[in-house]
């Protein structure tokens, strides 16, 4: 038991092997989370999450290093006393959290169908940098807990969220038709199935100038609440070039 306790104590010392362990822990946890995001072709993927986690870890390691130098090095201690410098141990970590906001904001985009995307990626990056900060501080239990929760939320809950959205009565439909006049036919098809059109946005011509696009915000009736049936009914119209459900 004593040897086990000594090993655990070593994990909280500020030595090169421990520093390397914390960096590798942050890198591995960030990489596993990023791998799942990369497979879904998200804006931030495998290497991005790795770098964010390592960067967060480095901020705390730098804080610990400065603390060691200021209290364990006579030259530094004398210089600090002479200039009256005060050390703020959380300054680096605080700046990392602020800085990640700029990176995260770059992942939040509005797609061509007027849907905001990237909020989950931005939140994941912020949580990952905090996980890296915890790794740098040697808070191993917190790192493992956050890593498992992130993995569960971003990987295993994704199909649950998609399934839930497909079961709701509200849906957003993107339609491309051959002529602008055909938009009215699509509206009639939706209404004939007992659904309500909450909003409709015309997106003008597509890359093919002969096609017109529209986005419908629809609420299905309780009796006919199947998303696939509504999409099939629209797709059967001769004027329809393409139709899809927008899920963000």
N, C-alpha and C positions, 0 to 999 in steps of 0.2 A: 504493500500500500504506500510505503514511503517513497519508493521509486516512482510510482505512478504520480504521486503528489509533486515530486520534484520535476517530472516531465511537464506537468501542467503549469508549474511555476515558471519553467523556462519559456513557455509560450507567451508569457506576458512581459518578458524582458525585452529591452531595446537593443538587440544584437542583429548582425547581418543575416544569419539564418532565419530569424524570426521575421525580419523585414521582408526577406524573399518569400517566406511562407505566406505572409499576408497579401503580398502582391499577386502571387500565384492563385491564392484562394479567390481574390477579387476577380482576376482574369478568367478563371474557370467558371465561376458562377455567372459572370456577365456573358461569357461566350455561350454557355448552354442556353440562357434566355434568348440571346441574340440569334442563335441558330434556328430556333423555332420561328422567330419573326422573319428571318431571311427566307425560310421555306415558303412563307406566305407572301413574299415579294413586298415587304413593307419598306418604308423609306429608310429606316434605321435597322441594320441587320447584324450579322455575326460579329464583324470587326468593330462596328460602331459601339455596340454594347460592351465589348471587351475594353475598348479604350476609355469609355465613360467610367466603367468600374475601376480601372487602374488609376485614372485621373483622380477620382474621389479618394481612393486609398492613399495616393501620394500626398494629398493635401494634409491629411492627419499625420502621416509619417514625417512630413516637413515640419509640422508643428512640434512633434515630439523631438525631432532633431534640434530645432532651435532651443527648445526647453533644456535639452541635455547640454548644449553648448553654453547656454547662459548660466547654468547652475553647476556645471562640471568642468569648465575650462577657465582657468585663471585669467587668461588674456581677454577673453570675451567678457568675463564678469567685471574686470576692471574697466574695460571700454564702455560697457553699459552703465556702470556706476558714474562714470565721468560725464556722459552725455545725458544721463537721466532717462534713458529709454525704458519704456514699459512694454512687456510682452503680453500679447493677447493670443492665447492658445487656440481659440476657435476662429480666428480671422481667416485663415486659409480655407477651412471647410465652408465657412459662410460665403466666401467669394466663389467657391466651386458651385454651390447651389444656385447662386445668382447667375453665374456664367452658363450653366446648363440650360437656363431659361431661354437664352438666345438660340442654342442648338435645337431645343425642343420646339420653339416657335417655328423653326424652319420646316418641321415635319407636319405642321398643321396647314392643310391646303383646302381650297374649295375646288372640287372637281368640275368638269364641264356640265354636270347635271345639277349644279347648285347645291351640292351636298358637302358638308364639312367633313374632312377626313384627317386622320393623324392624331386625334386626341389621345387614343390609347397608347400610341407610340410615344408621344410627349410625356405622358404620365409614367410610362415604363422607363424612359430615360432618367427622369427625375428620381424615381425610386431606386434605379440602378446606381446612380451616383451616390445616393445616401447609403446604399449597401456597401459600396466601396469605401465610404468614410468609416462605416462601422468596422470593416475589415482592417483598415489602417489603424483604428483605435484598439484592435485586438478583442473586439466584442464578438467572439466567434459564434456564440449561441444565437445572437441577433442576426448575424449574417446568414446562418443556416435557415433560420425561421423565415426571414424575408425572401431568401432564394426559393424555398419550397412554396411559399405563398405566391410569389411572382410566377413560378412555373405552373402552378395550379390555375391561376387566373388567366394567364396569357395563352396557355396551351389547352388545358382540359375544359375550361369554361367557354372557349370560343364556339365549339359546335352547339353548346347549350344555348348561347345567346342567339346564334343564327336560327336555331329551331324555334326559339321563342318569338323572334321577329316574324318568322314565316307563319306563325299561328295567330298573330294579331289580326284584327279586322282592318287596320290601316295599312296601306301599302303605297309605294311610289313606283310608277310605271313609266319607263322611257319608251317612246314609240317613234319610229321613222316611217313616213308615208311618202307616196310618190308625188302627191300634189297638196298644196295648202288647203284646198277644198275638202280633202279627205279627212282632215282633223275632225270635222263634224260627224263623220261616220263612226269614228272611234268613240267620240263622246256618246253617241246614240247606243253603241254596243255596250258601253259601261253601264249606262242608265237602264237599259233593257234587262240587265241581270240584277236589278234591284239595288245597285250600289249608288253611293253619293259621290259626286265630284267636289272635293273640298277646295281644290285649287288646280289651275292648269297654267303652265308656263310654256310659251312658244320660244323655241331656241333658234328659229330661223333655219337657214339651209345648212346642211352638213358639208363634209369635205366634197361629197358628190353634189354638185349644185342642183341636181334634179330631185333631191330628196329634202323633205321638211321634217323637223324633229319637234317633239313636244314632250313635256313631263307632266304626268297626271298624279295628283295626290288624291287617293281614293279611299273611301270607307265602305267596306263590304257589308252586305246585309247579314243578319244572323243566320238566315236559312242557307245562304250561298256564300260562305266565308272562305272558300278555298282559293288560295292565291294562284295555284296552277291552273284551275279551271278558268279564272278570269284571263290569265295570260293566253291560254289556248283559244279562248273565244275571240280575243283581239287578233291573234296570229292567223286565224282562219279567214280574216277579211282580205280580199284580193288586193286592196290598196296598201296593205302593210308590207314594208320592206324589212323591218326589224323591230323586235319588242323584247324588253327585258325588265326584270324587277330590280330596282336600285336598293341595295342593302348596305348601309354604312355602319 
